Amino acid sequence: MKALRAIVGWFDDRTGLISATKPILEHKVPYTNWKTGWWYVFGSAVLFAFLIQVVTGIALGTSYVASAGEAYQSLKFITNDAPLGGLLRGMHNWGASAMVLLIGAHALHVFLIGSYKFPREMNWLTGVVLLGTTLAMGFTGQLLRWDQTAYWSIIVGADQAARAPFVGEGLARFILAGNTVGGATLSRFFAFHVFFIPGIIFIFIGFHLYLVIRNGVSEPPRRGEAVDPKTYRQRYHELLEKSGVPFWPDAAWRDAVGAIVLVVVIVVLSIVIGPPELGKPPDPTILQAYPRPDWYFLWYFSVLALLPSKAEPFVIIFGPVLVGVALFVLPIVANKGERSPLRRPWAMGFVLILVVMIGTLWIVGEQAPWSPNLQAKVLPANLVNSSDLTVQNGAKLFNVKGCQYCHAIEGYGGARGPSLTSVGSRLSHEQIVTRIANGGNGMPAYSNLKPDELNALVTFLETRKTVYDNKQGQAPGRLSVAWEPLGQWLPKRLF
């Protein structure tokens, strides 16, 4: 111990770092009990998650090649052959998810207890910037996998950006670093993901921590204790003098426990589930690709998929702008008054609605009813239930031509297009022929069908009727069209 103290004393004498950090570690914070103290761990957990991203990202960067011709193979090498490569990729992936989840929870907690009010308005504003840069890190990191899904995800993202009024074309070219996805796109995303965005995060984390030390950690809110900018600082100082505790070790031990739990969970997930699976190498000639973003963008992906196509350009550009403006304006227009959630029921209602909305949209995004179901099962024979050879041939064509990928019959098939369970009751013979031959609204035209094939397919579809319209010898359909699945009312209907 004497030798250790001597070394520490020598180091502090030459650098002054320990003496400089001691007041920071020992600064007083409001006392928090077991019920309130753990909620404050979210902020430090975000910092630890970011540090995990930095460490694992540096390790992965030693083997990753940011080249269109070698990126995919370098990731395969990291995953399968490099020592601990799969574990590092897993930790980087799960660490990103943890960082997004934790910073979202931290923002909601700060909003609920009104910690954005005086004198911590700048704390909130820097936190908003960190939230945006965290999401930007997730967006730029997805392309670095450089597989088929990542490749087409960026194309979809650029296509959506191009629909924005006035700035769409320029924004799309900025995302792609040109007119098409290629090596320049990968290099740009790599530079933003590894250098520019992390640099911004480091700067704002430092500023955010400085503000936390300067303005103090917000005390647990109490009903009836409204924030008054004229008297708050004096009341806060008196609170610290009366019941404040030093950050180290009285409060820091919770942060340490949170950090340990976070690391353990990320490592376990990386071992048990592993890193995200690499798809096939990117191939611009394969047009039948239906990529989806990572889970933390999936709810927004659902919003865009469910919107009418005419509304997309405005939501794409004005949606994030309005959200950003609202987050920045909040501490300016509401920097005083009650902090207790019990006195601010609108705040609790807003958080509840937000969580339910995002959760619901996320579930819909997981189901992705607007995407073809390439694993859709073949229609069983008992569903066709007809001795007519033309009907049987039509049912086979329904499967061979991939109709079941987008359309369901009696629950078999996809939901991208409307259900065809009762199409014979909804459309006439001529209407069915026209839809198949001409396509439209995202449905390809099957004009290359031979006359006998078209006749067989139409004859089969005409047998799909409701019970009330069903004829002798035809397969029974549903009782009504009211229960047909989501594809029936999606704005981007294909049939």
Disulfide bonds with the S-S distance in Angstrom:
none
